[in-house]
């Protein structure tokens, strides 16, 4: 039994023990999403448009994560719509910036790793970097979006006389509480990811200016900033979309009641 498989077994046991049925669904959602990611990568290597593959993959991953675990409800539908809108907005926002920042491709620190590899792979690295940023961001914005939409749904169920404006404000306040912790989560995740690179800079006595101008360092910072933008955007988008869907439901119900009375 390999170490990786043993860790998967431990993860599965812990998720079942603590989460029960919901824990098992979460585990299988993780497996499904890994399969989708693998298929996405294979499609990109076969020459399919990276951004189109990423958008379709985000739709599938978001749908599996939201609907399989939480079911098909107004809150999950609102969360899915919000996530897709933010994904599209983030792609439009950062794609041009990636090309202008020239962070695509390999830096001199990676020269030794790619020396014996063929670089004629016929892929647009600007699109690849954009896809990497979106995929890295996806889990975080799904988490924030469903947290906000679920909370707003509970507020609406408790007090369905609440106004749309008040409900949106409640969603924004919930998002503000999540924002700080989620931003730190992304920051530490990215820093942990290139901690060995920072140590490498120290061993080879890089100056601060050399570090700041290093392509690999700039790429990581760019991902952190882009992820932060995505986290900020998902809060108002989810608050607005969720309130619209919840009040649309109320309006339809009221219309049916009026028709029955007539």
KAUR-V964662 format. One record per residue. RES is the residue in three letters. PHI is phi in whole degrees, -180 to 180 (999 if undefined). D_FIRST is the distance of its C-alpha to the first C-alpha in Angstrom with 2 decimals. Layout:
BEGIN
[[RES;PHI;D_FIRST] [RES;PHI;D_FIRST]]
END
This chain:
BEGIN
[[UNK;999;0.00] [UNK;-74;3.79] [UNK;-64;6.62] [UNK;-62;8.38] [UNK;-65;6.55] [UNK;-63;6.64] [UNK;-66;10.17] [UNK;-62;11.01] [UNK;-65;10.46] [UNK;-61;12.57] [UNK;-60;15.02] [UNK;-63;15.46] [UNK;-63;16.16] [UNK;-65;18.57] [UNK;-67;20.30] [UNK;-69;20.87] [UNK;-65;22.06] [UNK;-94;24.46] [UNK;-105;25.39] [UNK;63;25.39] [UNK;-62;26.21] [UNK;-65;26.90] [UNK;-66;23.53] [UNK;-66;21.75] [UNK;-63;24.15] [UNK;-64;23.40] [UNK;-65;19.65] [UNK;-69;20.38] [UNK;-62;23.10] [UNK;-60;20.70] [UNK;-64;18.68] [UNK;-60;22.07] [UNK;-66;23.38] [UNK;-63;20.55] [UNK;-64;21.29] [UNK;-62;24.98] [UNK;-62;24.57] [UNK;-63;22.78] [UNK;-63;25.66] [UNK;-59;28.17] [UNK;-64;26.99] [UNK;-65;27.14] [UNK;-63;30.61] [UNK;-64;31.81] [UNK;-69;30.77] [UNK;-83;32.70] [UNK;101;35.78] [UNK;-71;36.08] [UNK;-58;37.99] [UNK;-59;35.54] [UNK;-69;37.57] [UNK;-66;37.98] [UNK;-62;34.28] [UNK;-64;33.65] [UNK;-63;36.25] [UNK;-63;34.96] [UNK;-62;31.36] [UNK;-64;32.69] [UNK;-63;34.50] [UNK;-66;31.46] [UNK;-63;29.15] [UNK;-64;31.99] [UNK;-65;32.78] [UNK;-62;29.26] [UNK;-63;28.90] [UNK;-81;32.39] [UNK;-82;33.11] [UNK;-70;29.84] [UNK;-82;29.41] [UNK;-104;33.12] [UNK;84;34.89] [UNK;-92;37.89] [UNK;-135;40.54] [UNK;-60;43.23] [UNK;-68;41.18] [UNK;-74;38.16] [UNK;-65;40.56] [UNK;-62;42.37] [UNK;-65;39.17] [UNK;-63;38.08] [UNK;-61;41.55] [UNK;-64;41.61] [UNK;-62;38.26] [UNK;-66;39.34] [UNK;-63;42.74] [UNK;-69;41.29] [UNK;-60;38.84] [UNK;-64;41.84] [UNK;-64;44.03] [UNK;-67;41.50] [UNK;-61;41.07] [UNK;-63;44.86] [UNK;-76;45.23] [UNK;-98;42.76] [UNK;-60;42.75] [UNK;-65;46.15] [UNK;-66;45.36] [UNK;-61;42.26] [UNK;-66;44.54] [UNK;-69;47.23] [UNK;-76;44.92] [UNK;57;43.55] [UNK;-98;40.03] [UNK;-75;38.45] [UNK;87;37.05] [UNK;-113;35.89] [UNK;-95;37.44] [UNK;-67;38.37] [UNK;-67;35.49] [UNK;-100;33.12] [UNK;-59;35.25] [UNK;-64;33.07] [UNK;-69;29.98] [UNK;-103;31.96] [UNK;-57;34.15] [UNK;-99;32.47] [UNK;-109;31.81] [UNK;-78;34.33] [UNK;-98;35.99] [UNK;-92;37.75] [UNK;-104;35.41] [UNK;57;38.31] [UNK;-125;37.01] [UNK;-84;39.13] [UNK;-69;37.42] [UNK;-63;39.68] [UNK;-72;38.23] [UNK;-64;34.66] [UNK;-62;35.21] [UNK;-61;36.84] [UNK;-63;33.91] [UNK;-60;31.47] [UNK;-63;33.75] [UNK;-65;34.07] [UNK;-64;30.35] [UNK;-66;29.74] [UNK;-82;32.66] [UNK;-56;31.86] [UNK;-60;29.56] [UNK;-67;32.10] [UNK;-73;35.11] [UNK;-64;33.52] [UNK;-61;32.83] [UNK;-65;36.38] [UNK;-64;38.00] [UNK;-69;36.57] [UNK;-64;37.35] [UNK;-69;40.94] [UNK;-65;41.49] [UNK;-65;40.11] [UNK;-65;42.35] [UNK;-65;45.33] [UNK;-64;44.79] [UNK;-65;44.88] [UNK;-61;48.02] [UNK;-67;49.64] [UNK;-68;48.88] [UNK;-72;50.40] [UNK;-134;53.41] [UNK;-81;54.11] [UNK;-93;57.50] [UNK;-64;55.98] [UNK;-78;57.25] [UNK;-62;55.14] [UNK;-63;56.03] [UNK;-66;54.98] [UNK;-67;51.67] [UNK;-63;50.97] [UNK;-62;51.90] [UNK;-63;49.51] [UNK;-63;46.68] [UNK;-65;47.63] [UNK;-65;47.68] [UNK;-63;44.21] [UNK;-63;43.02] [UNK;-63;44.70] [UNK;-68;42.77] [UNK;-77;39.44] [UNK;-55;40.49] [UNK;-61;40.37] [UNK;-69;36.92] [UNK;-69;35.36] [UNK;-63;37.04] [UNK;-64;35.65] [UNK;-60;32.13] [UNK;-64;32.43] [UNK;-59;34.11] [UNK;-69;31.46] [UNK;-64;28.62] [UNK;-69;30.44] [UNK;-62;31.43] [UNK;-63;27.88] [UNK;-66;26.95] [UNK;-117;29.57] [UNK;-64;29.73] [UNK;-64;28.64] [UNK;-65;31.51] [UNK;-62;33.93] [UNK;-64;32.92] [UNK;-63;33.42] [UNK;-60;36.88] [UNK;-68;37.67] [UNK;-63;36.70] [UNK;-95;38.93] [UNK;56;41.72] [UNK;-68;42.10] [UNK;-80;45.12] [UNK;-59;45.05] [UNK;-65;46.83] [UNK;-66;44.36] [UNK;-65;41.44] [UNK;-62;43.27] [UNK;-92;44.13] [UNK;-71;40.72] [UNK;-64;39.36] [UNK;-66;35.76] [UNK;-69;37.09] [UNK;-63;39.51] [UNK;-64;36.85] [UNK;-66;34.83] [UNK;-64;38.08] [UNK;-62;39.09] [UNK;-66;35.90] [UNK;-62;36.47] [UNK;-65;40.08] [UNK;-64;39.36] [UNK;-65;36.77] [UNK;-61;39.37] [UNK;-63;41.91] [UNK;-62;39.66] [UNK;-63;39.06] [UNK;-67;42.82] [UNK;-65;43.71] [UNK;-67;41.48] [UNK;-67;43.38] [UNK;-67;46.87] [UNK;-63;45.64] [UNK;-65;43.65] [UNK;-60;46.54] [UNK;-71;49.06] [UNK;-63;47.09] [UNK;-63;46.04] [UNK;-63;49.63] [UNK;-63;50.97] [UNK;-70;48.70] [UNK;-64;49.33] [UNK;-76;53.09] [UNK;-64;53.08] [UNK;-63;51.75] [UNK;-65;54.54] [UNK;-63;57.18] [UNK;-63;56.18] [UNK;-65;56.27] [UNK;-65;59.68] [UNK;-63;60.98] [UNK;-65;59.94] [UNK;-63;61.65] [UNK;-65;64.81] [UNK;-65;64.86] [UNK;-65;64.57] [UNK;-65;67.43] [UNK;-72;69.60]]
END
